[in-house]
Amino acid sequence: MRAKRKEIATETVGLALAHDSAALHVQGSAIYIDDMREPEGTLHVAPGYAPEGAKGRITRCDLAAVGTFPGVVAVLTAADIPGINDCSPNMGDDPILADGEILFHGQVVFAVVAETREAARRAARLAKIEIAKETAAITVEDALAQGTDDVLPPYEFRRGDPAKVIAASPSRVTGSFHVGGQEHFYLEGQVAMAMPEEGGGMIVYSSTQHPSEVQHCVAKMLKLADAFVTCECRRMGGGFGGKESQAAQWAALAALGAHVTGRPVKCRLDRDDDMIMTGKRHDMRIDYSFAHDKTGRLTAVDASLLSRCGYSADLSLGVNDRAMFHADNAYYYPAVSIKSRRLRTNTVSNTAFRGFGGPQGMMLAERMMDEIAHVQGLDPLDVRKRNFYKAGRDRTPYGMKVVDNIIHEVVGELEKTSDYRARRDAIKVFNAKNPILKKGLALTPVKFGISFTLIHLNQAGALVHLYTDGSVHLNHGGTEMGQGLYIKVAQVVAEEFGIEPARVKITATTTGKVPNTSPTAASSGSDLNGMAAKEAAGRIKKRLVDFASREWKVKPGQIRFAQGRVIIGNQSIALGGLAKQAHQARIPLSSTGFYATPEITWNRDKAKGKPFFYFAYGAACAEVTVDILTGEMRVDRVDILHDVGRSLNPAIDLGQIEGGFVQGMGWLTTEELVFDQEGRLRTHAPSTYKIPCASDVPADFRVNLFASSGNPADTIYRSKAVGEPPLMLALSVFSAITDAIAALKPGKMPPLAAPATPEAIMKAVKAMSA
C-alpha cells in the first residue's frame, strides 16, 4: 500500500516562474567569470604540454624560449608549488603540473603567465619537451591485454548463483558491446580568476560545481589554511559534471600565478585545450550473460562493466558504483552478479557527467530487454513490463527494497497517450513496404536513485537574512549552472515568508558564507539546499511569530505569512513593518540552516544498506527512421512522461527534462570521441565532435509531467530531483534504432554499439546480413 502523500497548500512553490537570470541571459548582461571587470594589472595564464607521447619520462624540458617571449612575466613548473602538487578530489594522484613523467597526451607540464592571453598561449607553444616513450594503454582492450593496475579495486554486487542458473537454462545469451564516452561541451569553458589578498590570502572566482573543493585544492597547494582561501561562483555556463572535480586544476594555476607574481591572474582554456585536458563520461565495454524463461522474464544476469577511467582515479569510484547501482534500471534480477573493473589507461582521467554512471549501467538493462524481444519475436515493451519490479520481486542487486515503485503507472499511462500499440502495428506495415527506410519504435523506463552514495555528501547549509524593509538575502552551498537551482530555492524562501520571489535577493555561492559545501549535482541540489534554506527561513520566522504572539497577545497558531503581510489574529502588518519592530526589540533577523538527508545508509564493504532516499521515475517513447544504405537516422517523434513529484517549478522542470533528453540523445547517436594509437584526441569542437543542434530536436516532441500528489519521501515540498534522470530517457532512441535495424532480419539481435553514428549503424546493418 502506497504511503499517503501530505497535501501542501502553497502560494509561490509550484509556480512556473522564469529562471532568475533569464532576462540577463537574453540581454547579454549575465556576469560570468570572463565578464567580470579585470582589476588593473591582471595577468593571464595558459597551460603547456608535450606535443607527443601518452606515457613516459620527461627527458628534456627546455622552456628558455617560453620565458623570453614578449609579455611573459613568469613560467610556472611543479617546482614553484609551495605546498602539495595535487588537484585530485580525494586520492592524491592528480598533479597540477606534471613532475618528471607524462601519463596522458595533453597532461599539463608548465604554465605561462603573461600580460595578455594571446601572449601566454603563443609562448606556451615554444616549449621543447621530449619524453622517453613507453607503451601506452589507450583502450579498455589495451588495459586488459597489458595487465595494467586498475585505478581502484574491482567491486561486485551478487545475489544467488547466476552462473549456475545460466548454465542450466535452455534460453541463455552471451554478448558484449561498447558504450562510448561524452564530452561535456559546456558553453562556458573552464575559467578562473585569482586575486591575492593581504596576509597571503587568496580569492578565487571559479566556474565550478564544487567551490569547497577548489578552496581546499588552492589552500593545500599554497600551504595555507582553508580559511585563507575563498572561492566564489555566481553562475556557470553549463557544467554537467565537468566542473565538479575538473575545475580545481585551472583555479589552482590561476592562484599559483597570483601567488608568484602578486597580481590578479586569470585562466581561460581554449576549447581544444579544454577537450584535450579535461575528463569525460566514462566509456565502457560491457560483457554479459543472462537467462530467461519462455515469457521473456529474466532468471539470472551475470555482467561485467569494464570502464576506461584514464590515468587517475578522479571520481571513478562513485561513477562506476552508480553504474552498478543502475544496471538493473527498473527490472528485477532473481540471481545476479554485477561486476566492475576500473581500468587505468593513458588517457585523460574520466570524471562526473550528468547521470554519474547511471546511463552506462542502464544500457546493460535495456540491451537485455531488446535482445530477448528481438530474438524471441516478442514485443519489447511487453518484455520490459514482465521484468518490472513489483511486490515480491522488489529487491535490487544491492539489497535495497523498492518501496516507492510507480513505474507501472508511468509506463502504462505513456503507452496509452503515445498510442504505442497502434504505432507498432503501423511501423510493421511501413517496414514491410519499404526496403531502404526502416522505422523503429521503443518505449523505455527510467528508475534513478536520488542521493550521493558517498553518504557524507548528503548535507547542505544556507544563510538567510531578513531586512527591516521585508526583503530577504539568500545564500546557500548549491551552485547555479543553468538548471534553475537558485530560483527554486528562492521560491522556497519566498514561500516561507509569504512574499514574492522578486523580494528575495539571490547571491553568489561562496565558501566565505556557507562553508564545507558538497558538490552540486544536477539532481539533488534543490533537495539539499532547498531544505537548508527552508530551515534558515523557518528559524527567523519562528522568532517573528514568538515576538508577534507576545506583542499582540495572540496564540502562535493565529499568525500566518501571506502576500507580503503577516496576519496576526484579526490584524495584519507588512512583513517589513514586523521585521522593523522585531529589530527594535533586538530580535535577530539572520539565521543559518542545515539539512542532512535522513534514512540513507550504505556499507560499501558489505554492499548493504539504503543508498537512495527515493527513486525518480520516467518513461519515453521514441520513433525513428533509419536509411539502411547510408546509416543516417532521424528521430521522428518522442513522447515523454516524467515523475518530478510535486514540482517546485514546472517551467524549470520541463526545461530540464527536454534538455537532459537531448543531451542523452547526443551521447547515444552523434557524440563520438576518437583517440588514436598515440593517445591523442582526434575529435575536436565543433568540426568533428557533433553535439545535437536545433535541427536534431524531434519535430514532434511531447513532454509532460506525471500527475503526482507528491513524493512519498519527506523532500522539500514533496518534490523530486529532475536534473539527471531525464538524460536516460534517451535510451528509447537507441532502442528504437536497434528496433529499426532488427526489422532487416527477425530473430536476430543487431550488434549496435553506442554512439549509433551512421558508421555504427552501417556496421550493424551489414552484420544482419552476415
matplotlib code that plots the C-alpha trace (Angstrom):
import matplotlib.pyplot as plt

x = [0.0, 1.5, 2.2, -0.2, 1.2, 0.9, -1.3, 0.5, -1.1, 1.5, 1.5, 4.9, 6.3, 4.9, 4.6, 6.1, 8.5, 11.3, 14.9, 16.2, 18.8, 16.7, 16.3, 20.0, 20.9, 18.7, 20.2, 23.8, 24.3, 24.5, 28.0, 30.2, 33.8, 35.2, 32.7, 34.0, 35.9, 39.5, 41.5, 44.3, 47.4, 45.6, 47.7, 46.7, 47.9, 48.0, 48.9, 51.6, 52.0, 54.2, 53.1, 53.8, 53.5, 50.9, 53.3, 56.9, 59.6, 60.3, 63.9, 64.0, 62.0, 63.5, 61.4, 64.0, 62.2, 58.9, 60.3, 61.8, 58.7, 57.4, 54.9, 55.7, 56.0, 56.6, 56.8, 55.4, 56.5, 56.0, 59.0, 57.1, 54.3, 55.0, 52.6, 51.0, 51.1, 47.7, 44.2, 42.5, 39.2, 40.4, 43.1, 46.2, 47.0, 46.3, 49.3, 48.5, 51.7, 53.4, 56.7, 59.1, 56.7, 53.8, 50.7, 48.4, 48.7, 47.8, 48.9, 50.0, 53.7, 54.1, 52.0, 52.9, 51.8, 51.8, 50.4, 47.8, 46.1, 47.4, 51.0, 50.7, 49.2, 51.8, 54.7, 53.4, 53.9, 57.6, 58.5, 60.8, 59.7, 60.8, 59.8, 61.2, 58.0, 56.7, 53.9, 50.7, 47.3, 44.7, 41.6, 39.9, 41.3, 44.8, 44.5, 43.2, 45.9, 48.8, 47.5, 47.9, 47.0, 43.4, 42.9, 40.7, 39.9, 37.2, 33.7, 30.7, 27.0, 25.9, 22.7, 22.5, 24.5, 23.7, 26.4, 24.7, 21.3, 22.5, 24.4, 21.2, 18.9, 17.7, 17.4, 20.7, 22.5, 26.1, 27.3, 29.5, 29.1, 30.7, 29.2, 31.1, 32.1, 30.9, 32.5, 30.7, 30.8, 29.6, 29.1, 31.3, 34.7, 36.9, 37.8, 39.0, 40.4, 42.5, 43.3, 45.9, 44.9, 46.9, 48.5, 48.9, 45.2, 43.5, 40.1, 39.3, 36.4, 35.8, 33.3, 32.9, 30.2, 32.2, 33.6, 34.8, 36.9, 38.5, 39.1, 40.8, 42.9, 44.2, 44.8, 46.9, 48.8, 49.7, 50.3, 47.5, 44.7, 41.4, 40.1, 42.6, 41.1, 37.7, 36.1, 33.1, 30.8, 27.7, 26.8, 28.2, 27.5, 27.0, 28.7, 27.1, 29.7, 32.7, 33.2, 32.9, 36.4, 37.9, 37.6, 40.2, 43.3, 42.6, 41.7, 44.9, 47.0, 45.4, 46.1, 49.7, 50.3, 48.8, 50.9, 54.1, 53.5, 51.5, 49.0, 45.5, 45.7, 43.0, 43.0, 40.6, 41.1, 41.0, 38.2, 40.6, 42.8, 39.7, 38.7, 42.2, 43.0, 39.7, 37.9, 34.8, 32.0, 33.5, 33.3, 32.8, 32.9, 30.0, 30.3, 27.1, 25.4, 21.8, 19.0, 15.2, 12.1, 9.7, 7.8, 11.0, 11.3, 14.9, 16.0, 19.7, 22.2, 26.0, 27.6, 31.0, 31.3, 34.8, 35.4, 38.1, 38.9, 42.0, 45.3, 44.0, 41.0, 39.3, 35.6, 35.7, 34.7, 31.4, 30.7, 31.3, 29.5, 26.5, 26.7, 26.4, 23.5, 21.6, 22.5, 19.0, 17.2, 13.5, 13.9, 14.2, 17.1, 16.4, 20.0, 22.6, 26.3, 27.2, 31.0, 33.0, 36.6, 38.0, 40.8, 43.8, 44.6, 47.0, 44.2, 42.7, 41.1, 37.4, 35.0, 31.5, 28.9, 25.2, 23.8, 27.1, 27.5, 23.8, 23.3, 26.1, 24.6, 21.1, 22.5, 23.0, 19.4, 17.9, 20.2, 19.0, 15.3, 15.9, 17.8, 15.2, 12.4, 14.2, 15.5, 12.3, 9.9, 8.2, 7.2, 10.0, 7.5, 5.9, 9.3, 10.1, 6.8, 7.2, 10.5, 9.5, 9.9, 6.7, 5.6, 7.6, 10.2, 11.3, 14.9, 17.7, 21.0, 22.5, 19.7, 17.6, 13.8, 12.0, 9.0, 8.0, 7.6, 5.3, 6.9, 3.9, 1.6, 4.1, 4.7, 1.0, -0.1, 2.6, 1.7, -1.8, -1.0, 1.7, -0.6, 2.2, 0.2, -1.3, 2.0, 3.7, 1.3, 1.7, 5.5, 5.3, 3.3, 5.7, 8.8, 7.2, 6.7, 10.0, 13.3, 15.5, 13.9, 13.2, 11.3, 11.8, 9.8, 10.7, 9.2, 11.8, 11.6, 13.9, 14.3, 17.0, 18.2, 18.5, 21.3, 25.0, 26.3, 29.2, 26.9, 28.6, 28.0, 24.2, 24.2, 23.8, 23.9, 22.2, 22.3, 19.3, 19.0, 15.7, 16.0, 13.7, 12.0, 10.9, 13.4, 15.5, 19.1, 19.7, 22.9, 23.5, 26.0, 24.5, 25.8, 23.8, 24.8, 21.6, 19.5, 17.4, 18.5, 18.7, 15.1, 13.8, 15.4, 14.3, 10.8, 11.1, 12.3, 9.6, 7.0, 8.2, 7.9, 4.8, 6.5, 7.1, 10.3, 11.4, 11.8, 14.5, 18.0, 19.9, 23.6, 26.7, 27.8, 30.9, 32.8, 33.0, 29.3, 28.4, 31.4, 32.2, 29.7, 29.0, 29.3, 26.2, 24.7, 22.0, 19.6, 19.9, 20.6, 17.0, 16.6, 19.5, 19.8, 16.1, 15.7, 18.6, 17.2, 13.8, 15.2, 17.1, 14.0, 11.9, 14.1, 13.7, 10.0, 9.6, 11.3, 8.9, 5.9, 7.1, 7.6, 4.2, 2.5, 3.8, 3.2, -0.3, -1.4, -2.4, -1.6, 1.2, -1.4, -3.3, -0.3, 0.5, 2.5, 0.9, 1.1, 3.8, 2.0, 1.8, -1.8, -1.9, -5.3, -7.7, -5.0, -2.2, 1.1, 3.6, 6.4, 8.8, 6.9, 7.0, 10.7, 11.4, 9.6, 11.4, 14.7, 14.0, 13.1, 16.6, 15.3, 17.9, 16.8, 19.5, 20.0, 21.9, 20.1, 21.4, 20.0, 21.2, 19.3, 17.7, 17.3, 20.1, 22.9, 25.5, 28.1, 30.3, 32.4, 29.4, 27.4, 24.4, 22.1, 19.7, 21.9, 19.0, 16.4, 13.9, 13.7, 12.7, 10.8, 10.1, 9.4, 10.0, 8.6, 10.8, 10.1, 13.0, 13.6, 16.9, 18.3, 20.0, 22.0, 23.7, 23.3, 21.6, 18.9, 16.1, 14.1, 10.5, 8.7, 9.3, 6.7, 8.0, 6.2, 8.4, 7.9, 9.1, 6.8, 5.1, 7.0, 8.7, 8.7, 7.1, 8.7, 12.2, 11.4, 10.1, 13.2, 15.4, 13.6, 13.8, 17.5, 18.5, 16.8, 18.5, 21.9, 21.4, 20.3, 23.6, 25.6, 23.9, 23.8, 26.3, 28.9, 31.9, 35.2, 38.1, 41.6, 44.4, 47.0, 49.3, 46.6, 45.8, 42.2, 41.2, 37.7, 37.7, 35.0, 33.0, 34.4, 34.4, 32.7, 29.0, 26.6, 22.9, 21.7, 18.2, 17.5, 18.2, 15.4, 12.4, 9.9, 7.2, 8.3, 5.7, 6.8, 4.6, 4.9, 3.4, 0.4, 1.7, 0.3, 3.8, 6.9, 6.3, 9.7, 9.8, 11.5, 11.2, 7.5, 7.3, 9.2, 11.6, 15.0, 14.9, 18.3, 19.9, 17.2, 15.8, 19.1, 18.4, 15.1, 17.2, 17.8, 14.5, 16.1, 18.9, 16.5, 14.3, 17.3, 18.0, 14.4, 14.6, 17.7, 16.2, 13.4, 16.0, 16.2, 13.6, 15.1, 18.5, 19.8, 21.6, 25.2, 24.8, 27.4, 26.9, 27.0, 24.8, 26.6, 25.9, 29.1, 28.0, 24.5, 26.0, 28.2, 25.2, 23.2, 25.9, 26.2, 22.5, 23.1, 26.1]
y = [0.0, 3.3, 5.9, 8.8, 12.0, 15.1, 17.8, 21.1, 24.4, 26.8, 30.3, 30.5, 27.0, 25.3, 28.4, 28.2, 31.1, 32.1, 31.3, 34.1, 35.0, 34.6, 38.3, 38.8, 35.9, 37.4, 40.9, 39.5, 41.1, 38.0, 38.1, 35.0, 34.8, 36.1, 39.0, 40.3, 43.6, 42.7, 44.6, 46.8, 44.6, 41.4, 38.7, 35.6, 32.1, 29.4, 25.7, 24.0, 20.3, 17.9, 17.7, 14.0, 10.9, 9.5, 7.8, 8.2, 10.0, 13.6, 13.7, 17.3, 20.3, 23.4, 26.5, 29.2, 30.5, 30.5, 32.7, 35.3, 35.7, 39.3, 39.9, 36.8, 37.5, 34.0, 30.4, 28.0, 24.4, 21.9, 23.4, 26.6, 25.0, 25.7, 23.1, 19.9, 19.4, 17.7, 18.7, 15.3, 15.2, 12.7, 10.2, 12.4, 11.1, 14.2, 16.5, 20.2, 20.3, 17.1, 16.4, 14.1, 11.9, 12.1, 9.8, 11.0, 13.1, 16.7, 16.5, 20.0, 20.3, 24.0, 27.2, 30.6, 33.8, 36.8, 40.3, 39.0, 35.7, 35.6, 36.1, 33.3, 30.9, 31.7, 31.4, 28.0, 26.6, 27.4, 24.8, 21.9, 18.9, 15.4, 12.1, 8.6, 6.9, 3.8, 1.5, 3.3, 1.7, 3.7, 1.5, -0.9, -3.7, -2.3, -2.2, -5.7, -7.0, -5.2, -6.1, -2.5, -2.0, -0.7, 2.8, 1.3, -2.3, -4.3, -4.4, -6.7, -6.9, -10.6, -12.5, -16.2, -18.2, -16.6, -18.7, -21.9, -20.7, -19.5, -22.8, -24.8, -22.6, -23.5, -19.8, -18.2, -15.4, -14.1, -10.9, -7.8, -4.2, -0.8, 2.3, 5.5, 8.4, 12.0, 15.5, 17.9, 20.7, 23.4, 26.7, 28.4, 26.7, 26.2, 29.6, 31.0, 34.3, 34.6, 37.7, 37.8, 39.3, 40.7, 38.2, 35.7, 35.0, 34.3, 35.0, 32.7, 33.2, 29.9, 28.3, 25.3, 23.0, 22.5, 25.7, 24.0, 21.6, 24.5, 26.2, 23.1, 22.4, 26.0, 26.1, 22.9, 24.0, 27.3, 25.8, 27.9, 27.1, 26.8, 29.9, 32.0, 31.0, 32.0, 30.5, 32.2, 31.3, 33.2, 31.1, 28.7, 28.5, 24.8, 22.2, 18.7, 17.2, 18.6, 21.3, 19.2, 18.0, 19.3, 23.0, 22.7, 22.5, 25.7, 27.6, 26.3, 27.5, 31.0, 31.1, 29.9, 32.6, 35.2, 33.8, 34.0, 37.4, 39.2, 40.2, 39.1, 36.2, 34.7, 31.3, 30.6, 27.5, 27.4, 25.0, 22.5, 22.5, 22.1, 19.0, 17.5, 18.3, 17.6, 14.3, 13.0, 10.5, 7.0, 4.8, 1.1, -2.3, -4.4, -8.2, -10.0, -13.4, -13.9, -16.4, -16.0, -18.1, -18.6, -15.4, -13.3, -12.8, -12.8, -15.6, -14.7, -11.9, -12.0, -8.9, -7.1, -3.3, -2.6, 1.1, 3.2, 5.5, 7.2, 7.8, 8.6, 7.8, 11.2, 10.3, 6.8, 5.2, 6.9, 7.0, 3.2, 2.3, 4.2, 2.4, -0.8, 0.6, 1.3, -1.8, -3.0, 0.1, -0.8, -4.6, -7.4, -9.8, -13.0, -14.2, -11.6, -10.7, -7.2, -6.7, -3.6, -3.1, 0.4, 0.2, 2.5, 3.9, 6.6, 8.9, 11.9, 10.9, 10.5, 12.2, 13.0, 13.5, 14.1, 10.7, 9.9, 6.4, 5.6, 5.9, 3.4, 0.9, 1.2, 0.4, -3.1, -3.5, -2.1, -4.2, -7.4, -6.4, -5.7, -8.9, -11.0, -9.4, -9.4, -13.0, -14.4, -12.4, -10.6, -7.0, -5.2, -3.3, -6.5, -7.9, -4.8, -4.8, -8.5, -7.7, -4.6, -4.5, -5.4, -6.8, -9.9, -9.0, -5.8, -6.2, -4.5, -6.3, -4.3, -5.4, -2.2, -2.7, -0.6, 0.8, 3.8, 2.0, 3.8, 2.6, 0.5, 3.6, 5.8, 3.4, 2.4, 6.0, 6.7, 3.5, 4.9, 8.6, 7.8, 5.4, 2.8, -0.3, 1.3, 2.8, -0.5, -2.1, 0.8, 0.5, -3.2, -2.3, 0.5, -1.7, -4.4, -1.9, -0.1, -1.9, 1.2, 3.2, 1.3, 2.6, 1.7, 2.3, 1.8, 2.7, 2.5, 3.3, 5.1, 4.4, 6.6, 6.7, 10.1, 10.7, 10.8, 7.2, 8.8, 9.4, 12.4, 14.5, 14.4, 17.6, 21.3, 24.7, 28.0, 31.6, 33.9, 37.5, 39.3, 43.1, 45.6, 46.5, 42.9, 41.9, 38.8, 37.9, 34.3, 32.3, 28.5, 25.9, 24.9, 26.3, 27.6, 26.0, 26.8, 24.2, 26.7, 25.8, 29.4, 30.3, 27.1, 27.8, 31.4, 30.2, 28.0, 31.0, 33.3, 30.7, 30.6, 34.4, 34.8, 37.2, 37.4, 35.7, 39.1, 40.2, 37.5, 38.6, 35.6, 35.9, 34.1, 30.8, 31.4, 29.5, 32.7, 32.5, 28.8, 26.6, 22.9, 22.5, 19.4, 19.3, 20.4, 17.6, 18.5, 16.2, 16.7, 20.5, 21.5, 18.6, 19.6, 23.3, 23.9, 22.2, 24.0, 27.4, 26.4, 25.7, 29.0, 31.0, 28.9, 29.9, 33.6, 33.2, 31.4, 34.3, 36.7, 34.6, 34.4, 38.2, 38.9, 36.5, 38.4, 41.9, 41.3, 38.8, 36.1, 32.4, 31.4, 29.4, 32.6, 34.1, 33.4, 35.0, 35.7, 38.2, 40.2, 40.7, 39.0, 38.2, 38.4, 37.3, 39.9, 42.3, 42.4, 44.2, 44.3, 41.9, 44.8, 46.5, 43.5, 43.0, 46.6, 46.2, 43.0, 44.6, 47.4, 44.8, 43.2, 40.1, 38.6, 38.5, 36.3, 32.6, 29.7, 26.5, 22.9, 19.8, 16.2, 13.6, 11.2, 7.4, 6.7, 4.2, 2.4, -0.1, -0.4, -3.2, -5.3, -3.9, -3.4, -0.6, 2.0, 4.3, 6.2, 8.4, 7.7, 7.0, 9.3, 7.6, 8.3, 6.8, 7.8, 6.5, 7.3, 6.7, 6.8, 6.3, 4.7, 4.7, 1.4, 2.5, 5.4, 4.8, 8.2, 8.3, 10.8, 10.9, 11.4, 11.7, 11.5, 11.2, 11.7, 11.3, 12.1, 12.0, 15.0, 14.6, 17.9, 20.2, 23.3, 25.0, 23.2, 25.5, 24.8, 21.1, 20.7, 22.5, 20.1, 17.1, 18.4, 19.4, 16.2, 14.1, 15.9, 15.7, 11.9, 11.6, 13.2, 10.8, 7.8, 9.0, 11.7, 12.4, 10.2, 10.6, 9.1, 8.6, 7.4, 4.8, 7.5, 8.6, 11.9, 13.0, 13.3, 14.7, 18.4, 21.0, 21.9, 20.4, 16.7, 16.4, 16.7, 17.7, 17.9, 21.2, 22.6, 20.5, 17.3, 18.0, 15.9, 17.9, 16.1, 16.4, 15.8, 16.2, 16.0, 15.8, 12.7, 13.8, 13.2, 14.2, 14.3, 12.4, 9.7, 10.7, 13.8, 16.0, 19.8, 20.4, 16.7, 17.4, 15.1, 15.7, 16.4, 17.3, 13.9, 11.3, 12.6, 12.1, 8.3, 8.7, 8.9, 5.2, 5.0, 6.5, 3.9, 1.1, 2.5, 2.5, -1.1, -1.9, -0.5, -2.5, -5.6, -5.4, -6.5, -10.0, -11.0, -13.3, -11.7, -9.0, -6.1, -5.7, -1.9, 0.0, 3.4, 6.0, 4.9, 7.1, 6.4, 4.3, 2.3, 1.8, 0.6, -1.8, -3.3, -3.3, -5.3, -7.7, -8.5, -10.0, -12.0]
z = [0.0, -1.1, 1.7, 1.9, 0.5, 2.6, 0.9, 1.0, 0.1, -1.4, -2.9, -4.6, -4.7, -7.7, -9.9, -13.4, -12.9, -15.3, -14.5, -12.2, -14.9, -18.0, -18.8, -18.1, -20.5, -23.3, -22.7, -22.6, -19.2, -17.0, -15.5, -15.9, -14.7, -18.0, -17.9, -14.6, -14.7, -14.5, -11.9, -13.2, -13.8, -14.4, -15.9, -17.9, -17.6, -20.3, -19.8, -21.8, -22.6, -24.6, -28.2, -28.5, -26.2, -23.9, -21.4, -20.5, -18.6, -19.4, -20.7, -21.8, -20.8, -22.4, -21.5, -22.3, -25.4, -23.5, -20.7, -23.2, -25.3, -25.2, -22.5, -20.4, -16.7, -15.3, -16.3, -13.7, -13.1, -10.3, -8.5, -8.0, -5.9, -2.2, -0.9, -2.4, -6.1, -6.4, -7.7, -7.3, -5.4, -2.9, -4.0, -4.3, -7.7, -10.0, -10.2, -11.0, -13.1, -14.3, -12.5, -14.3, -16.2, -18.6, -18.1, -20.9, -24.0, -23.1, -19.4, -18.3, -17.7, -17.2, -17.3, -18.8, -17.0, -19.4, -19.9, -22.4, -23.0, -26.6, -25.5, -22.9, -25.5, -28.1, -25.7, -24.5, -27.9, -27.9, -25.3, -26.3, -24.4, -25.1, -23.4, -23.4, -24.7, -23.0, -24.2, -23.5, -22.8, -24.6, -24.8, -22.5, -24.5, -24.2, -20.4, -20.3, -22.6, -20.8, -17.4, -16.1, -12.5, -12.0, -10.6, -8.0, -6.8, -8.6, -7.0, -7.2, -6.3, -6.0, -5.2, -5.6, -8.2, -11.6, -13.4, -12.3, -13.3, -16.7, -17.4, -16.7, -18.7, -22.3, -23.0, -22.3, -24.1, -24.0, -25.6, -25.4, -26.6, -26.2, -24.8, -25.8, -23.6, -23.9, -23.9, -21.5, -24.1, -21.6, -23.5, -20.9, -20.9, -17.8, -16.4, -13.1, -11.8, -8.6, -6.7, -3.9, -0.6, 2.3, 4.6, 1.8, 1.4, -2.0, -3.5, -6.4, -8.8, -10.4, -12.8, -10.5, -9.3, -6.0, -4.5, -1.4, -3.4, -5.3, -1.9, -0.5, -3.5, -3.7, 0.1, 0.2, -3.0, -1.4, 2.0, 3.5, 6.0, 4.2, 5.9, 4.0, 0.6, -0.6, -3.7, -5.3, -8.2, -9.2, -12.2, -14.7, -18.4, -18.1, -16.0, -16.5, -14.0, -16.0, -13.4, -10.3, -9.8, -13.1, -12.3, -9.5, -11.7, -13.6, -10.5, -8.9, -11.9, -11.6, -7.9, -8.3, -10.8, -8.5, -5.6, -7.6, -9.3, -6.6, -9.3, -10.3, -12.7, -15.0, -16.6, -19.5, -21.5, -25.3, -26.4, -28.0, -24.9, -22.7, -24.6, -24.6, -20.9, -19.1, -18.4, -20.0, -19.4, -18.7, -21.8, -21.1, -22.6, -21.1, -21.2, -20.2, -19.9, -18.9, -18.9, -19.2, -19.3, -22.2, -21.5, -21.6, -17.9, -16.6, -14.3, -14.0, -15.0, -14.9, -16.2, -16.1, -16.6, -17.9, -17.5, -19.1, -16.2, -17.5, -15.7, -12.2, -10.0, -10.0, -9.3, -10.8, -7.5, -7.3, -11.1, -11.5, -8.3, -9.6, -13.0, -10.9, -8.9, -12.1, -14.1, -13.2, -14.2, -13.5, -13.7, -11.1, -11.4, -9.4, -9.5, -10.3, -10.4, -11.4, -11.5, -12.2, -13.2, -13.0, -15.7, -15.8, -19.2, -20.5, -21.4, -19.6, -16.3, -16.9, -14.4, -13.5, -16.2, -15.9, -14.7, -13.0, -14.4, -14.3, -18.1, -18.8, -16.3, -17.7, -21.2, -20.0, -18.7, -22.0, -24.1, -22.4, -22.9, -26.6, -27.1, -25.5, -27.6, -31.0, -30.7, -29.3, -31.6, -28.6, -28.3, -26.5, -24.3, -23.2, -22.2, -20.2, -18.4, -17.4, -15.8, -13.9, -10.1, -8.3, -4.9, -4.1, -6.7, -5.2, -4.0, -6.0, -6.7, -3.8, -1.4, -1.2, -1.2, -3.8, -1.8, -4.0, -7.3, -9.7, -13.0, -13.9, -13.7, -15.6, -18.4, -18.6, -19.0, -21.6, -23.5, -23.9, -24.6, -27.1, -28.9, -28.7, -29.9, -33.0, -34.0, -33.5, -36.0, -38.4, -38.3, -39.2, -42.3, -43.2, -42.9, -45.0, -47.8, -47.7, -48.5, -47.8, -45.0, -41.8, -38.8, -35.2, -32.0, -28.4, -25.0, -22.2, -18.5, -16.1, -12.4, -10.9, -7.3, -5.6, -3.1, -3.2, -2.5, -0.6, 2.4, 4.0, 0.8, 1.5, 3.5, 2.8, 4.5, 3.9, 5.2, 5.2, 6.3, 6.7, 6.4, 8.0, 4.7, 4.3, 1.7, 2.0, 1.3, 0.4, 0.2, 0.1, -0.9, -4.2, -7.5, -10.5, -13.8, -15.7, -14.0, -12.1, -8.6, -7.5, -8.5, -6.9, -3.6, -3.8, -4.2, -1.1, 1.0, -0.5, 0.4, 4.0, 4.4, 2.2, -0.2, -3.9, -5.1, -6.5, -2.9, -2.4, -3.4, -4.7, -4.1, -5.4, -3.9, -1.8, 0.8, 2.8, 3.7, 3.6, 4.3, 3.7, 0.8, -1.1, -4.9, -6.8, -8.8, -11.3, -9.4, -5.7, -5.5, -4.6, -2.2, -0.1, -0.4, -0.5, 2.8, 4.3, 3.2, 4.5, 7.9, 8.0, 7.0, 9.4, 12.3, 11.6, 11.0, 14.4, 16.1, 14.4, 15.4, 19.0, 19.1, 17.5, 19.8, 22.8, 21.4, 20.1, 22.7, 20.3, 20.0, 17.6, 15.6, 14.8, 13.0, 9.3, 6.5, 3.1, 0.2, 1.8, 5.1, 8.4, 9.6, 13.4, 14.7, 13.1, 12.2, 9.6, 9.2, 6.4, 6.8, 6.7, 9.5, 11.7, 10.9, 11.9, 15.2, 15.9, 15.1, 17.5, 20.1, 19.4, 17.8, 15.4, 11.8, 10.4, 10.6, 9.1, 8.2, 7.8, 6.3, 6.2, 4.1, 6.6, 6.4, 4.0, 4.8, 2.8, 3.9, 0.8, 2.1, 2.7, -0.2, 2.0, 3.0, 1.6, -0.5, -2.0, -0.2, -3.1, -6.8, -9.7, -12.5, -16.1, -19.5, -23.1, -26.4, -29.4, -33.1, -35.6, -39.3, -40.5, -44.0, -44.3, -47.4, -45.6, -41.9, -41.5, -38.8, -38.0, -34.7, -35.9, -32.6, -28.9, -26.1, -22.5, -19.2, -16.2, -12.5, -10.5, -7.5, -6.6, -8.9, -7.3, -10.7, -13.7, -16.3, -15.0, -14.6, -18.2, -19.5, -17.6, -19.0, -22.5, -22.2, -20.4, -23.1, -26.0, -24.3, -23.8, -27.4, -28.4, -26.3, -27.9, -31.5, -32.6, -30.0, -30.7, -29.0, -31.0, -29.6, -31.9, -31.0, -29.6, -27.2, -29.0, -29.0, -32.7, -32.3, -31.9, -31.4, -33.3, -36.5, -35.8, -32.4, -33.0, -30.2, -31.0, -32.6, -33.0, -36.1, -34.2, -31.7, -32.7, -34.7, -32.7, -29.1, -26.4, -22.8, -19.8, -16.1, -14.4, -12.3, -8.7, -5.4, -4.1, -3.3, -0.6, 0.9, 3.0, 0.5, 0.0, -0.6, -1.7, -5.0, -6.7, -8.3, -12.0, -13.4, -14.1, -14.5, -17.8, -19.7, -19.5, -21.2, -24.4, -24.2, -26.0, -29.1, -29.1, -28.6, -31.4, -33.7, -32.7, -33.4, -36.9, -37.8, -36.3, -38.9, -41.5, -40.1, -37.5, -34.8, -34.8, -32.4, -34.2, -32.8, -32.4, -30.4, -28.8, -30.1, -33.0, -35.6, -39.3, -39.3, -36.3, -37.9, -41.2, -39.3, -37.6, -40.8, -42.6, -39.7, -40.0, -43.5, -42.4]

ax = plt.figure().add_subplot(projection="3d")
ax.plot(x, y, z, "-o")
ax.set_aspect("equal")
plt.show()
